Amino acid sequence: DMTKLSTTGSQFIEKTMFGRNVELSTIKDAYRLSISSGECGLVTISGTSGTGKSLLANEFGKFVSADGGIFLSGKFDQLQQGKPFSALASTLDQYCGILLHEDMASTKEKVAFQLRSVLGKGSYHLTKIIPNLAAILGTELPVLNHSEDCINAQKRVQYLLCQFVEVISSSSSAPITLFLDDLQWADAASIAAVNQLLFAAGPLSRKNFFFLGCAREKDSATKWSNAVDILVAGGIHVKLDC
C-alpha cells in the first residue's frame, strides 16, 4: 500500500497550525492543481527563523500522505555545502527504500526496468550517492572510469538525477512531493538540478511531481544565491511573518 509506505524522513510534530490555515490552504490548492493538471508544481516558503516554516511544510506533508501521495523530505546543512547533491540524493534514497518493501515488488520491477533503460551505465554514478538504488537495480553495475574535471562530473550527475526523477514520477501511481528545507544553505549544484527539474522541458513532463522548498528570509547574515531567487520567482511564494 503506497499510502502506508509514504515517508517524511522526519517525525511530524503533532501540533495545531495556529494562524497558518490560510498559508496551508494555499499550498494544498497548488498541490491539487498540480495533480489534477498532470503538471509539476512549485511552492516555496520563506520567513525569519522561528516563524514555523518547517512546521507548516510538515503539516502539508501529513495532508499529502493522507491523500495517498508520497512525501519525501531532505534538509540542507550549512556545513555540508561542499558535498554536492547531499539533501537531494537523501530524498531520492528514501523513495528507493519505499520500493524495497515486499509489497512493492511489482512497482520496484517496473521502476527498475525503466531506470536501466534511461540511465544505462550512468546508473553507477547515482548509486554512489543513492545507496538504495543499487538494490533496486539488482544487476551488477559496471565500474566506470572518468577523467572529467569536477564541474563536468557534477553536470553529469545533475543530468542523471533529473532523469531519475523523470522516471519515478512518471512510473508512480501516487503523486510524489519532494520537500527540501533550508534552501539558503543549498549547494549550487543541487539548486541547479532542482531548477532544471522544474523549468526545463523533459520528455516525460514530470507528471505526478510537486516540489516544496523552505528558505530563511534574506538578511545581513543569510543571502540567497541567484539560483534560489529564480526558484522562488518561478512558482507560488508563501511568506511567513512573525
Accessible surface in RSA format (square Angstrom, percent):
REM  Atomic radii and reference values for relative SASA: ProtOr
REM  Chains: A
REM  Algorithm: Lee & Richards
REM  Probe-radius: 1.40
REM  Slices: 20
REM RES _ NUM      All-atoms   Total-Side   Main-Chain    Non-polar    All polar
REM                ABS   REL    ABS   REL    ABS   REL    ABS   REL    ABS   REL
RES ASP A   1    82.75  58.0  55.66  55.4  27.09  64.1  33.73  79.4  49.01  48.9
RES MET A   2    25.67  13.3  19.50  12.9   6.17  14.7  19.50  16.6   6.17   8.2
RES THR A   3    55.97  39.8  49.94  50.6   6.03  14.4  32.02  43.0  23.95  36.2
RES LYS A   4   170.45  83.2 136.69  83.9  33.76  80.4  87.95  79.2  82.50  87.9
RES LEU A   5    30.84  17.2  23.80  17.0   7.04  17.7  26.85  18.9   3.99  10.7
RES SER A   6    23.40  19.8   1.27   1.7  22.13  51.0   1.41   3.0  21.99  30.8
RES THR A   7    37.56  26.7  33.09  33.5   4.48  10.7  18.42  24.7  19.14  28.9
RES THR A   8    15.44  11.0  12.73  12.9   2.71   6.5   6.58   8.8   8.86  13.4
RES GLY A   9    53.95  66.5   0.00   N/A  53.95  66.5  19.42  53.3  34.53  77.3
RES SER A  10    60.21  50.9  40.34  53.8  19.86  45.8  47.64 101.4  12.57  17.6
RES GLN A  11   163.87  91.6 150.67 110.1  13.20  31.4  61.18 130.2 102.69  77.9
RES PHE A  12    50.82  25.4  32.29  20.0  18.54  48.2  32.29  19.6  18.54  53.0
RES ILE A  13    94.46  53.8  89.39  66.6   5.08  12.2  93.36  67.2   1.10   3.0
RES GLU A  14   148.75  85.4 116.97  88.5  31.78  75.7  64.66 125.1  84.08  68.7
RES LYS A  15   122.85  59.9 108.36  66.5  14.49  34.5  62.90  56.6  59.95  63.9
RES THR A  16    89.44  63.6  75.06  76.1  14.38  34.3  45.86  61.6  43.58  65.9
RES MET A  17    11.27   5.8   5.87   3.9   5.40  12.9   7.30   6.2   3.97   5.3
RES PHE A  18   168.30  84.2 146.54  90.8  21.76  56.6 149.58  90.7  18.72  53.6
RES GLY A  19    69.35  85.5   0.00   N/A  69.35  85.5  42.85 117.6  26.50  59.4
RES ARG A  20    39.44  16.6  39.44  20.1   0.00   0.0   7.03   9.6  32.42  19.6
RES ASN A  21   100.32  69.2  97.91  94.6   2.41   5.8  30.21  72.7  70.11  67.8
RES VAL A  22   118.51  78.0 113.93 103.1   4.58  11.0 117.47 102.1   1.03   2.8
RES GLU A  23    34.25  19.7  33.15  25.1   1.09   2.6   9.71  18.8  24.54  20.0
RES LEU A  24    20.92  11.7  20.92  15.0   0.00   0.0  20.92  14.7   0.00   0.0
RES SER A  25    56.11  47.4  55.16  73.6   0.95   2.2  25.40  54.1  30.71  43.0
RES THR A  26    49.56  35.2  44.03  44.6   5.53  13.2  28.43  38.2  21.12  31.9
RES ILE A  27     0.00   0.0   0.00   0.0   0.00   0.0   0.00   0.0   0.00   0.0
RES LYS A  28    48.76  23.8  48.76  29.9   0.00   0.0   5.91   5.3  42.85  45.6
RES ASP A  29    82.26  57.6  75.67  75.3   6.59  15.6  28.23  66.4  54.03  53.9
RES ALA A  30    11.50  10.6   3.99   6.2   7.51  17.1   7.85  11.1   3.65   9.7
RES TYR A  31     2.85   1.3   2.85   1.6   0.00   0.0   2.09   1.6   0.76   0.9
RES ARG A  32   119.29  50.1 114.13  58.2   5.16  12.3  58.72  80.2  60.57  36.7
RES LEU A  33   123.56  68.8 119.58  85.5   3.98  10.0 122.96  86.4   0.60   1.6
RES SER A  34     6.84   5.8   1.89   2.5   4.95  11.4   5.68  12.1   1.16   1.6
RES ILE A  35    51.49  29.3  39.45  29.4  12.04  29.0  39.63  28.5  11.86  32.2
RES SER A  36    95.42  80.6  52.81  70.5  42.60  98.1  53.36 113.6  42.05  58.9
RES SER A  37    60.11  50.8  24.89  33.2  35.22  81.1  33.41  71.1  26.70  37.4
RES GLY A  38    24.12  29.7   0.00   N/A  24.12  29.7  19.07  52.3   5.05  11.3
RES GLU A  39   117.24  67.3 115.47  87.4   1.76   4.2  33.75  65.3  83.49  68.2
RES CYS A  40    37.06  28.0  17.88  19.9  19.18  45.1   0.00   0.0  37.06  40.0
RES GLY A  41    11.25  13.9   0.00   N/A  11.25  13.9  11.25  30.9   0.00   0.0
RES LEU A  42    18.94  10.5   9.54   6.8   9.40  23.6   9.54   6.7   9.40  25.3
RES VAL A  43     0.00   0.0   0.00   0.0   0.00   0.0   0.00   0.0   0.00   0.0
RES THR A  44     2.28   1.6   2.28   2.3   0.00   0.0   1.96   2.6   0.32   0.5
RES ILE A  45     0.65   0.4   0.00   0.0   0.65   1.6   0.00   0.0   0.65   1.8
RES SER A  46     1.23   1.0   1.23   1.6   0.00   0.0   1.23   2.6   0.00   0.0
RES GLY A  47     0.94   1.2   0.00   N/A   0.94   1.2   0.94   2.6   0.00   0.0
RES THR A  48    62.45  44.4  61.11  61.9   1.34   3.2  59.35  79.7   3.10   4.7
RES SER A  49    85.33  72.1  60.87  81.2  24.47  56.4  28.55  60.8  56.78  79.5
RES GLY A  50    80.44  99.2   0.00   N/A  80.44  99.2  39.91 109.5  40.53  90.8
RES THR A  51    13.06   9.3   3.05   3.1  10.01  23.9   8.71  11.7   4.35   6.6
RES GLY A  52    23.97  29.6   0.00   N/A  23.97  29.6  21.42  58.8   2.55   5.7
RES LYS A  53    18.97   9.3  16.83  10.3   2.14   5.1   7.80   7.0  11.17  11.9
RES SER A  54    44.69  37.8  42.67  56.9   2.03   4.7  29.95  63.8  14.74  20.7
RES LEU A  55    31.91  17.8  28.94  20.7   2.98   7.5  29.36  20.6   2.56   6.9
RES LEU A  56     0.00   0.0   0.00   0.0   0.00   0.0   0.00   0.0   0.00   0.0
RES ALA A  57     0.00   0.0   0.00   0.0   0.00   0.0   0.00   0.0   0.00   0.0
RES ASN A  58    16.81  11.6  16.81  16.2   0.00   0.0   1.38   3.3  15.43  14.9
RES GLU A  59    25.69  14.7  21.60  16.3   4.09   9.7   0.00   0.0  25.69  21.0
RES PHE A  60     0.00   0.0   0.00   0.0   0.00   0.0   0.00   0.0   0.00   0.0
RES GLY A  61     0.00   0.0   0.00   N/A   0.00   0.0   0.00   0.0   0.00   0.0
RES LYS A  62    55.03  26.8  49.25  30.2   5.78  13.8  40.42  36.4  14.61  15.6
RES PHE A  63    39.19  19.6  31.88  19.7   7.31  19.0  38.06  23.1   1.14   3.3
RES VAL A  64     0.00   0.0   0.00   0.0   0.00   0.0   0.00   0.0   0.00   0.0
RES SER A  65    21.16  17.9  20.65  27.6   0.51   1.2  19.31  41.1   1.85   2.6
RES ALA A  66    90.25  83.0  50.76  78.3  39.48  89.8  61.52  86.6  28.72  76.1
RES ASP A  67    92.86  65.0  63.16  62.9  29.70  70.2   9.45  22.2  83.41  83.2
RES GLY A  68    20.95  25.8   0.00   N/A  20.95  25.8  15.08  41.4   5.88  13.2
RES GLY A  69     0.25   0.3   0.00   N/A   0.25   0.3   0.01   0.0   0.24   0.5
RES ILE A  70     0.00   0.0   0.00   0.0   0.00   0.0   0.00   0.0   0.00   0.0
RES PHE A  71     0.00   0.0   0.00   0.0   0.00   0.0   0.00   0.0   0.00   0.0
RES LEU A  72     0.52   0.3   0.52   0.4   0.00   0.0   0.52   0.4   0.00   0.0
RES SER A  73    12.33  10.4   8.78  11.7   3.55   8.2   4.20   8.9   8.13  11.4
RES GLY A  74     9.39  11.6   0.00   N/A   9.39  11.6   8.35  22.9   1.03   2.3
RES LYS A  75   129.05  63.0 107.96  66.2  21.09  50.2  87.81  79.0  41.24  43.9
RES PHE A  76     6.39   3.2   3.99   2.5   2.40   6.2   4.78   2.9   1.61   4.6
RES ASP A  77    67.24  47.1  60.67  60.4   6.56  15.5  17.62  41.5  49.62  49.5
RES GLN A  78    97.39  54.5  88.42  64.6   8.96  21.3  15.53  33.1  81.86  62.1
RES LEU A  79   159.95  89.1 130.04  93.0  29.91  75.2 134.45  94.4  25.51  68.6
RES GLN A  80    77.59  43.4  73.46  53.7   4.13   9.8  19.27  41.0  58.32  44.2
RES GLN A  81    78.81  44.1  65.46  47.8  13.35  31.8  21.18  45.1  57.62  43.7
RES GLY A  82    76.97  94.9   0.00   N/A  76.97  94.9  44.44 121.9  32.54  72.9
RES LYS A  83   125.90  61.4 123.37  75.7   2.53   6.0  70.64  63.6  55.26  58.9
RES PRO A  84    43.25  31.5  36.14  32.9   7.11  25.8  36.14  29.8   7.11  44.2
RES PHE A  85     6.72   3.4   6.59   4.1   0.13   0.3   6.72   4.1   0.00   0.0
RES SER A  86    31.54  26.7  19.70  26.3  11.84  27.3  20.13  42.9  11.41  16.0
RES ALA A  87     5.25   4.8   0.36   0.6   4.89  11.1   5.25   7.4   0.00   0.0
RES LEU A  88     0.52   0.3   0.52   0.4   0.00   0.0   0.52   0.4   0.00   0.0
RES ALA A  89     3.28   3.0   3.28   5.1   0.00   0.0   3.28   4.6   0.00   0.0
RES SER A  90    50.25  42.5  41.80  55.8   8.46  19.5  42.12  89.7   8.14  11.4
RES THR A  91     0.00   0.0   0.00   0.0   0.00   0.0   0.00   0.0   0.00   0.0
RES LEU A  92     2.75   1.5   2.75   2.0   0.00   0.0   2.75   1.9   0.00   0.0
RES ASP A  93    30.04  21.0  29.56  29.4   0.48   1.1   4.82  11.3  25.22  25.2
RES GLN A  94    40.11  22.4  30.01  21.9  10.10  24.1  28.59  60.9  11.51   8.7
RES TYR A  95     0.33   0.2   0.33   0.2   0.00   0.0   0.33   0.2   0.00   0.0
RES CYS A  96     1.10   0.8   1.10   1.2   0.00   0.0   0.00   0.0   1.10   1.2
RES GLY A  97    21.81  26.9   0.00   N/A  21.81  26.9  17.05  46.8   4.76  10.7
RES ILE A  98     5.21   3.0   4.46   3.3   0.75   1.8   4.48   3.2   0.74   2.0
RES LEU A  99     1.62   0.9   1.09   0.8   0.53   1.3   1.09   0.8   0.53   1.4
RES LEU A 100    70.74  39.4  44.33  31.7  26.41  66.4  46.30  32.5  24.44  65.8
RES HIS A 101    87.04  47.6  78.26  54.4   8.79  22.5  59.01  60.8  28.04  32.6
RES GLU A 102   167.78  96.3 146.50 110.8  21.29  50.7  68.44 132.4  99.34  81.1
RES ASP A 103    97.79  68.5  64.65  64.3  33.14  78.4  48.90 115.1  48.89  48.8
RES MET A 104     8.72   4.5   8.05   5.3   0.67   1.6   1.73   1.5   6.99   9.3
RES ALA A 105    54.73  50.3  52.06  80.3   2.68   6.1  53.88  75.9   0.85   2.3
RES SER A 106    92.95  78.5  75.65 101.0  17.30  39.9  56.17 119.6  36.78  51.5
RES THR A 107    31.82  22.6  28.72  29.1   3.10   7.4   7.63  10.2  24.19  36.6
RES LYS A 108    48.28  23.6  48.28  29.6   0.00   0.0   4.59   4.1  43.69  46.5
RES GLU A 109    96.00  55.1  92.72  70.1   3.28   7.8  47.04  91.0  48.96  40.0
RES LYS A 110   104.55  51.0  95.76  58.8   8.79  20.9  62.37  56.1  42.18  44.9
RES VAL A 111     0.84   0.6   0.84   0.8   0.00   0.0   0.84   0.7   0.00   0.0
RES ALA A 112     0.09   0.1   0.09   0.1   0.00   0.0   0.09   0.1   0.00   0.0
RES PHE A 113   136.65  68.4 136.50  84.5   0.15   0.4 136.50  82.8   0.15   0.4
RES GLN A 114    53.14  29.7  51.02  37.3   2.13   5.1  16.47  35.1  36.67  27.8
RES LEU A 115     0.99   0.6   0.99   0.7   0.00   0.0   0.99   0.7   0.00   0.0
RES ARG A 116    90.14  37.8  78.86  40.2  11.29  26.9  47.83  65.4  42.31  25.6
RES SER A 117    79.57  67.2  40.89  54.6  38.69  89.1  38.92  82.9  40.66  57.0
RES VAL A 118    63.93  42.1  34.02  30.8  29.90  72.1  39.58  34.4  24.35  66.0
RES LEU A 119    10.64   5.9   0.00   0.0  10.64  26.7   0.71   0.5   9.93  26.7
RES GLY A 120    37.11  45.8   0.00   N/A  37.11  45.8  31.87  87.5   5.24  11.7
RES LYS A 121   143.70  70.1 136.50  83.8   7.20  17.1  81.18  73.1  62.52  66.6
RES GLY A 122    15.48  19.1   0.00   N/A  15.48  19.1  10.54  28.9   4.94  11.1
RES SER A 123     3.95   3.3   3.95   5.3   0.00   0.0   0.08   0.2   3.88   5.4
RES TYR A 124    37.47  17.5  37.47  21.3   0.00   0.0  19.11  14.4  18.36  22.6
RES HIS A 125    19.45  10.6  15.83  11.0   3.62   9.3   6.93   7.1  12.53  14.6
RES LEU A 126     0.00   0.0   0.00   0.0   0.00   0.0   0.00   0.0   0.00   0.0
RES THR A 127    19.48  13.9   8.97   9.1  10.50  25.0   4.47   6.0  15.01  22.7
RES LYS A 128   135.85  66.3 104.72  64.3  31.12  74.1  60.60  54.5  75.25  80.2
RES ILE A 129    56.72  32.3  41.68  31.1  15.04  36.2  47.55  34.2   9.17  24.9
RES ILE A 130     0.00   0.0   0.00   0.0   0.00   0.0   0.00   0.0   0.00   0.0
RES PRO A 131    89.20  65.0  74.97  68.3  14.23  51.7  79.13  65.3  10.07  62.6
RES ASN A 132    44.67  30.8  43.33  41.9   1.33   3.2   1.43   3.4  43.24  41.8
RES LEU A 133     0.00   0.0   0.00   0.0   0.00   0.0   0.00   0.0   0.00   0.0
RES ALA A 134    45.02  41.4  38.55  59.5   6.47  14.7  38.89  54.8   6.13  16.2
RES ALA A 135    54.06  49.7  33.41  51.6  20.65  47.0  44.27  62.3   9.80  25.9
RES ILE A 136     3.27   1.9   0.25   0.2   3.02   7.3   0.25   0.2   3.02   8.2
RES LEU A 137     0.65   0.4   0.65   0.5   0.00   0.0   0.65   0.5   0.00   0.0
RES GLY A 138    60.25  74.3   0.00   N/A  60.25  74.3  29.43  80.8  30.82  69.0
RES THR A 139    81.31  57.8  69.61  70.6  11.69  27.9  68.34  91.8  12.97  19.6
RES GLU A 140   170.82  98.1 135.13 102.2  35.69  85.0  59.18 114.5 111.64  91.1
RES LEU A 141    36.11  20.1  22.46  16.1  13.66  34.3  22.70  15.9  13.41  36.1
RES PRO A 142    54.02  39.4  41.73  38.0  12.28  44.6  53.60  44.3   0.42   2.6
RES VAL A 143   110.88  73.0  86.35  78.2  24.53  59.1  86.35  75.0  24.53  66.5
RES LEU A 144    46.89  26.1  33.92  24.3  12.97  32.6  35.81  25.1  11.08  29.8
RES ASN A 145   143.72  99.1 111.10 107.4  32.62  78.5  36.35  87.5 107.37 103.8
RES HIS A 146    96.45  52.7  59.48  41.3  36.97  94.6  49.27  50.8  47.19  54.9
RES SER A 147   124.04 104.8  83.59 111.6  40.45  93.2  56.11 119.5  67.93  95.2
RES GLU A 148    76.16  43.7  47.52  35.9  28.65  68.2  28.19  54.5  47.97  39.2
RES ASP A 149    85.65  60.0  71.38  71.0  14.26  33.7  45.87 108.0  39.78  39.7
RES CYS A 150    88.99  67.3  75.88  84.6  13.11  30.8  40.88 103.6  48.11  51.9
RES ILE A 151   118.20  67.3 116.76  87.0   1.44   3.5 117.82  84.8   0.38   1.0
RES ASN A 152    69.39  47.8  66.21  64.0   3.18   7.7   8.31  20.0  61.07  59.0
RES ALA A 153    28.68  26.4  28.28  43.6   0.40   0.9  28.68  40.4   0.00   0.0
RES GLN A 154    53.66  30.0  52.33  38.2   1.33   3.2  15.39  32.8  38.27  29.0
RES LYS A 155   128.16  62.5 123.27  75.6   4.88  11.6  73.14  65.8  55.02  58.6
RES ARG A 156    53.39  22.4  46.58  23.7   6.81  16.2  38.93  53.2  14.46   8.8
RES VAL A 157    20.84  13.7  20.84  18.9   0.00   0.0  20.84  18.1   0.00   0.0
RES GLN A 158    31.52  17.6  31.52  23.0   0.00   0.0   1.08   2.3  30.44  23.1
RES TYR A 159   117.86  55.0 117.65  66.9   0.20   0.5  81.55  61.3  36.31  44.8
RES LEU A 160    10.34   5.8  10.34   7.4   0.00   0.0  10.34   7.3   0.00   0.0
RES LEU A 161     0.63   0.4   0.63   0.5   0.00   0.0   0.63   0.4   0.00   0.0
RES CYS A 162     5.60   4.2   5.60   6.2   0.00   0.0   5.43  13.8   0.17   0.2
RES GLN A 163    29.92  16.7  29.92  21.9   0.00   0.0   0.74   1.6  29.17  22.1
RES PHE A 164     0.59   0.3   0.59   0.4   0.00   0.0   0.59   0.4   0.00   0.0
RES VAL A 165     0.92   0.6   0.92   0.8   0.00   0.0   0.92   0.8   0.00   0.0
RES GLU A 166     5.71   3.3   5.71   4.3   0.00   0.0   2.19   4.2   3.52   2.9
RES VAL A 167     0.10   0.1   0.10   0.1   0.00   0.0   0.10   0.1   0.00   0.0
RES ILE A 168     1.99   1.1   1.99   1.5   0.00   0.0   1.99   1.4   0.00   0.0
RES SER A 169     0.06   0.1   0.06   0.1   0.00   0.0   0.06   0.1   0.00   0.0
RES SER A 170    44.70  37.8  15.59  20.8  29.10  67.0  15.57  33.2  29.12  40.8
RES SER A 171     6.21   5.2   0.00   0.0   6.21  14.3   0.43   0.9   5.77   8.1
RES SER A 172     4.76   4.0   0.00   0.0   4.76  11.0   0.18   0.4   4.59   6.4
RES SER A 173   108.20  91.4  69.53  92.8  38.67  89.1  56.98 121.3  51.22  71.8
RES ALA A 174     6.49   6.0   4.41   6.8   2.08   4.7   6.49   9.1   0.00   0.0
RES PRO A 175    23.07  16.8  23.07  21.0   0.00   0.0  23.07  19.0   0.00   0.0
RES ILE A 176     2.07   1.2   1.84   1.4   0.23   0.6   1.84   1.3   0.23   0.6
RES THR A 177     0.00   0.0   0.00   0.0   0.00   0.0   0.00   0.0   0.00   0.0
RES LEU A 178     1.49   0.8   1.49   1.1   0.00   0.0   1.49   1.0   0.00   0.0
RES PHE A 179     7.41   3.7   7.41   4.6   0.00   0.0   7.41   4.5   0.00   0.0
RES LEU A 180     0.00   0.0   0.00   0.0   0.00   0.0   0.00   0.0   0.00   0.0
RES ASP A 181     9.29   6.5   9.29   9.2   0.00   0.0   2.17   5.1   7.12   7.1
RES ASP A 182    21.87  15.3  21.75  21.7   0.12   0.3   0.12   0.3  21.75  21.7
RES LEU A 183     0.94   0.5   0.11   0.1   0.83   2.1   0.11   0.1   0.83   2.2
RES GLN A 184    11.28   6.3   0.01   0.0  11.27  26.8   0.47   1.0  10.81   8.2
RES TRP A 185    41.64  16.7  40.59  19.6   1.05   2.5  31.94  17.0   9.70  15.7
RES ALA A 186    15.97  14.7   0.01   0.0  15.96  36.3   0.01   0.0  15.96  42.3
RES ASP A 187    12.06   8.4   7.08   7.0   4.97  11.8  10.20  24.0   1.86   1.9
RES ALA A 188    84.98  78.1  69.36 107.0  15.62  35.5  74.70 105.2  10.28  27.2
RES ALA A 189    11.74  10.8   2.98   4.6   8.76  19.9   9.39  13.2   2.35   6.2
RES SER A 190     0.00   0.0   0.00   0.0   0.00   0.0   0.00   0.0   0.00   0.0
RES ILE A 191     1.08   0.6   1.08   0.8   0.00   0.0   1.08   0.8   0.00   0.0
RES ALA A 192    38.64  35.5  31.94  49.3   6.69  15.2  36.13  50.9   2.51   6.6
RES ALA A 193     0.19   0.2   0.19   0.3   0.00   0.0   0.19   0.3   0.00   0.0
RES VAL A 194     0.52   0.3   0.52   0.5   0.00   0.0   0.52   0.5   0.00   0.0
RES ASN A 195    20.69  14.3  19.39  18.7   1.30   3.1  14.20  34.2   6.49   6.3
RES GLN A 196    57.27  32.0  49.76  36.4   7.50  17.9  21.29  45.3  35.98  27.3
RES LEU A 197     1.79   1.0   1.61   1.2   0.18   0.5   1.79   1.3   0.00   0.0
RES LEU A 198    18.46  10.3   2.87   2.1  15.59  39.2   2.87   2.0  15.59  42.0
RES PHE A 199    91.17  45.6  56.48  35.0  34.68  90.3  62.03  37.6  29.14  83.4
RES ALA A 200    43.98  40.4  35.25  54.4   8.73  19.9  43.24  60.9   0.74   2.0
RES ALA A 201   110.10 101.2  68.61 105.9  41.50  94.4  77.38 109.0  32.72  86.7
RES GLY A 202    20.66  25.5   0.00   N/A  20.66  25.5   8.72  23.9  11.93  26.7
RES PRO A 203   120.06  87.5  80.03  73.0  40.03 145.5  93.91  77.5  26.15 162.5
RES LEU A 204    63.20  35.2  56.42  40.4   6.79  17.1  60.37  42.4   2.83   7.6
RES SER A 205    60.33  51.0  48.75  65.1  11.58  26.7  23.47  50.0  36.86  51.6
RES ARG A 206    15.01   6.3  15.01   7.7   0.00   0.0   0.00   0.0  15.01   9.1
RES LYS A 207   115.72  56.5 115.72  71.0   0.00   0.0  58.30  52.5  57.43  61.2
RES ASN A 208    38.91  26.8  37.43  36.2   1.48   3.6   0.70   1.7  38.21  36.9
RES PHE A 209     3.46   1.7   3.29   2.0   0.17   0.4   3.38   2.1   0.08   0.2
RES PHE A 210     0.28   0.1   0.24   0.2   0.04   0.1   0.24   0.1   0.04   0.1
RES PHE A 211     1.06   0.5   1.06   0.7   0.00   0.0   1.06   0.6   0.00   0.0
RES LEU A 212     0.00   0.0   0.00   0.0   0.00   0.0   0.00   0.0   0.00   0.0
RES GLY A 213     0.00   0.0   0.00   N/A   0.00   0.0   0.00   0.0   0.00   0.0
RES CYS A 214     0.08   0.1   0.08   0.1   0.00   0.0   0.08   0.2   0.00   0.0
RES ALA A 215     1.83   1.7   1.56   2.4   0.27   0.6   1.81   2.5   0.02   0.1
RES ARG A 216    73.96  31.1  73.95  37.7   0.01   0.0   6.19   8.5  67.77  41.1
RES GLU A 217    37.91  21.8  37.41  28.3   0.50   1.2  16.83  32.6  21.07  17.2
RES LYS A 218    99.76  48.7  82.04  50.3  17.71  42.2  46.18  41.6  53.58  57.1
RES ASP A 219    73.71  51.6  54.75  54.5  18.96  44.8  44.47 104.7  29.24  29.2
RES SER A 220   109.81  92.8  78.37 104.6  31.44  72.4  53.74 114.4  56.06  78.5
RES ALA A 221    87.23  80.2  56.86  87.7  30.37  69.1  65.81  92.7  21.42  56.7
RES THR A 222     2.61   1.9   2.12   2.1   0.49   1.2   0.63   0.8   1.98   3.0
RES LYS A 223   155.96  76.1 136.39  83.7  19.58  46.6  99.21  89.3  56.76  60.5
RES TRP A 224    29.14  11.7  10.26   5.0  18.88  44.3  11.22   6.0  17.92  29.1
RES SER A 225    60.36  51.0  45.30  60.5  15.06  34.7  52.71 112.2   7.65  10.7
RES ASN A 226   121.41  83.7 116.05 112.2   5.36  12.9  27.23  65.5  94.19  91.0
RES ALA A 227    26.88  24.7  23.53  36.3   3.35   7.6  24.42  34.4   2.46   6.5
RES VAL A 228     2.95   1.9   2.95   2.7   0.00   0.0   2.95   2.6   0.00   0.0
RES ASP A 229    49.81  34.9  45.48  45.3   4.33  10.2  25.18  59.3  24.62  24.6
RES ILE A 230   100.53  57.2  95.11  70.9   5.43  13.1  98.78  71.1   1.75   4.8
RES LEU A 231     0.07   0.0   0.00   0.0   0.07   0.2   0.00   0.0   0.07   0.2
RES VAL A 232    15.81  10.4  14.32  13.0   1.49   3.6  14.32  12.4   1.49   4.0
RES ALA A 233    86.98  80.0  49.92  77.0  37.06  84.3  60.42  85.1  26.57  70.4
RES GLY A 234    43.52  53.7   0.00   N/A  43.52  53.7  17.30  47.5  26.22  58.7
RES GLY A 235    32.51  40.1   0.00   N/A  32.51  40.1  14.64  40.2  17.87  40.0
RES ILE A 236    75.77  43.1  71.18  53.0   4.59  11.1  75.55  54.4   0.22   0.6
RES HIS A 237    75.61  41.3  47.19  32.8  28.42  72.7  28.54  29.4  47.07  54.8
RES VAL A 238     9.98   6.6   6.68   6.0   3.31   8.0   9.98   8.7   0.00   0.0
RES LYS A 239   116.70  56.9  97.94  60.1  18.76  44.7  48.16  43.3  68.55  73.0
RES LEU A 240     3.86   2.2   0.00   0.0   3.86   9.7   0.05   0.0   3.81  10.3
RES ASP A 241    96.03  67.3  89.72  89.3   6.31  14.9  33.58  79.0  62.45  62.3
RES CYS A 242   145.05 109.7  81.15  90.5  63.90 150.2  65.18 165.1  79.86  86.1
END  Absolute sums over single chains surface
CHAIN  1 A    11346.5       8777.5       2568.9       6424.9       4921.5
END  Absolute sums over all chains
TOTAL         11346.5       8777.5       2568.9       6424.9       4921.5
